[in-house]
Amino acid sequence: MRQGIATILDVISVLAAMSGGVLILFSLLPPNSAVQTCALSAVGIGIAAVPYIIAGAFHRGAVRRLLDRRD
């Protein structure tokens, strides 16, 4: 069950990273003002980073559980 959740979190992280990257690229288009560019880039980074952080925390928890069983 935990392996399935980890796989789902990894897939969501990859999809969020791609969509966040697209938002960052769109923010660099010429017609945007500086404020729009900054805001769209921040949203893109947030969309890419938050699922990655959640997946990383889940993986660290799984590793800690495995290490605790070995002791």
Backbone as CSV, one residue per row, in Angstrom:
resi,resn,N_x,N_y,N_z,CA_x,CA_y,CA_z,C_x,C_y,C_z
1,MET,0.822,-1.195,0.000,0.000,0.000,0.000,0.865,1.257,0.000
2,ARG,1.895,1.273,0.855,2.760,2.455,0.925,3.533,2.650,-0.368
3,GLN,3.902,1.562,-1.032,4.619,1.684,-2.300,3.729,2.323,-3.356
4,GLY,2.446,1.983,-3.339,1.505,2.591,-4.278,1.340,4.083,-4.033
5,ILE,1.284,4.467,-2.767,1.170,5.886,-2.429,2.428,6.625,-2.855
6,ALA,3.587,6.017,-2.634,4.849,6.648,-3.037,4.900,6.841,-4.543
7,THR,4.436,5.863,-5.298,4.421,5.969,-6.756,3.488,7.086,-7.214
8,ILE,2.321,7.167,-6.596,1.370,8.229,-6.943,1.966,9.602,-6.635
9,LEU,2.599,9.734,-5.476,3.230,11.009,-5.120,4.351,11.367,-6.083
10,ASP,5.117,10.370,-6.540,6.182,10.632,-7.505,5.618,11.101,-8.839
11,VAL,4.532,10.477,-9.293,3.909,10.884,-10.550,3.357,12.298,-10.440
12,ILE,2.697,12.596,-9.332,2.170,13.945,-9.125,3.310,14.964,-9.093
13,SER,4.433,14.604,-8.487,5.576,15.519,-8.430,6.116,15.819,-9.821
14,VAL,6.218,14.801,-10.663,6.722,15.009,-12.021,5.756,15.873,-12.828
15,LEU,4.462,15.577,-12.729,3.473,16.372,-13.462,3.446,17.819,-12.976
16,ALA,3.549,18.016,-11.683,3.560,19.375,-11.136,4.824,20.114,-11.556
17,ALA,5.956,19.412,-11.607,7.196,20.057,-12.046,7.088,20.499,-13.508
18,MET,6.478,19.667,-14.333,6.317,20.047,-15.732,5.361,21.225,-15.891
19,SER,4.246,21.194,-15.182,3.292,22.298,-15.304,3.856,23.584,-14.693
20,GLY,4.586,23.476,-13.604,5.240,24.649,-13.025,6.289,25.227,-13.958
21,GLY,7.024,24.343,-14.630,8.006,24.804,-15.613,7.363,25.525,-16.781
22,VAL,6.222,25.022,-17.225,5.494,25.686,-18.312,5.039,27.076,-17.864
23,LEU,4.540,27.184,-16.641,4.140,28.498,-16.134,5.320,29.460,-16.077
24,ILE,6.464,28.969,-15.660,7.649,29.830,-15.608,8.048,30.271,-17.014
25,LEU,7.984,29.358,-17.986,8.305,29.744,-19.358,7.313,30.766,-19.893
26,PHE,6.027,30.589,-19.604,5.016,31.544,-20.049,5.202,32.906,-19.383
27,SER,5.759,32.904,-18.191,5.959,34.187,-17.509,7.035,35.022,-18.187
28,LEU,7.877,34.389,-18.980,8.974,35.105,-19.628,8.582,35.681,-20.983
29,LEU,7.341,35.520,-21.394,6.899,36.079,-22.666,6.916,37.602,-22.593
30,PRO,7.252,38.263,-23.680,7.463,39.717,-23.673,6.295,40.585,-23.206
31,PRO,5.022,40.295,-23.523,3.991,41.266,-23.172,3.721,41.421,-21.665
32,ASN,4.315,40.597,-20.821,4.049,40.672,-19.383,4.844,41.804,-18.737
33,SER,4.233,42.425,-17.749,4.959,43.423,-16.962,5.857,42.701,-15.955
34,ALA,6.671,43.464,-15.267,7.583,42.876,-14.283,6.812,42.222,-13.146
35,VAL,5.727,42.848,-12.724,4.926,42.296,-11.626,4.267,40.990,-12.055
36,GLN,3.748,40.939,-13.268,3.122,39.713,-13.764,4.154,38.603,-13.904
37,THR,5.331,38.943,-14.403,6.391,37.950,-14.552,6.778,37.371,-13.200
38,CYS,6.947,38.226,-12.218,7.323,37.781,-10.871,6.236,36.905,-10.256
39,ALA,4.987,37.327,-10.371,3.884,36.576,-9.769,3.721,35.218,-10.434
40,LEU,3.768,35.173,-11.756,3.586,33.907,-12.453,4.753,32.960,-12.194
41,SER,5.959,33.496,-12.114,7.112,32.661,-11.782,6.993,32.088,-10.372
42,ALA,6.535,32.902,-9.429,6.372,32.421,-8.051,5.320,31.326,-7.969
43,VAL,4.234,31.486,-8.692,3.197,30.449,-8.705,3.742,29.173,-9.342
44,GLY,4.490,29.314,-10.432,5.079,28.138,-11.080,6.038,27.394,-10.174
45,ILE,6.859,28.141,-9.451,7.790,27.510,-8.517,7.029,26.821,-7.390
46,GLY,5.982,27.467,-6.902,5.172,26.856,-5.839,4.504,25.572,-6.299
47,ILE,3.959,25.596,-7.509,3.308,24.391,-8.040,4.324,23.263,-8.208
48,ALA,5.532,23.596,-8.587,6.552,22.566,-8.770,7.113,22.075,-7.442
49,ALA,7.249,22.961,-6.459,7.960,22.610,-5.230,7.106,21.885,-4.194
50,VAL,5.857,22.295,-4.029,5.042,21.743,-2.939,4.842,20.222,-3.070
51,PRO,4.445,19.678,-4.230,4.313,18.217,-4.309,5.642,17.490,-4.111
52,TYR,6.741,18.108,-4.572,8.057,17.504,-4.387,8.406,17.410,-2.903
53,ILE,8.100,18.450,-2.155,8.374,18.457,-0.711,7.524,17.404,0.001
54,ILE,6.256,17.297,-0.376,5.373,16.308,0.242,5.857,14.890,-0.056
55,ALA,6.232,14.629,-1.318,6.733,13.297,-1.680,8.034,12.987,-0.954
56,GLY,8.906,13.991,-0.823,10.162,13.783,-0.104,9.940,13.453,1.363
57,ALA,8.985,14.134,1.976,8.673,13.838,3.378,8.129,12.425,3.530
58,PHE,7.303,11.995,2.581,6.767,10.636,2.639,7.891,9.612,2.499
59,HIS,8.817,9.850,1.567,9.929,8.916,1.377,10.843,8.873,2.591
60,ARG,11.103,10.044,3.193,11.937,10.051,4.398,11.268,9.291,5.535
61,GLY,9.960,9.437,5.662,9.240,8.686,6.693,9.323,7.187,6.469
62,ALA,9.234,6.776,5.201,9.332,5.349,4.889,10.720,4.811,5.214
63,VAL,11.750,5.575,4.920,13.118,5.144,5.228,13.320,5.074,6.735
64,ARG,12.786,6.038,7.464,12.914,6.002,8.925,12.230,4.772,9.517
65,ARG,11.048,4.422,8.986,10.372,3.223,9.479,11.212,1.968,9.220
66,LEU,11.829,1.895,8.034,12.679,0.741,7.723,13.883,0.680,8.636
67,LEU,14.489,1.827,8.901,15.665,1.845,9.781,15.283,1.521,11.226
68,ASP,14.112,1.936,11.668,13.676,1.614,13.016,13.417,0.126,13.185
69,ARG,12.959,-0.529,12.140,12.723,-1.988,12.214,14.027,-2.752,12.329
70,ARG,15.105,-2.216,11.745,16.388,-2.913,11.784,17.014,-2.879,13.164
71,ASP,16.689,-1.885,13.964,17.317,-1.752,15.293,16.811,-2.786,16.259
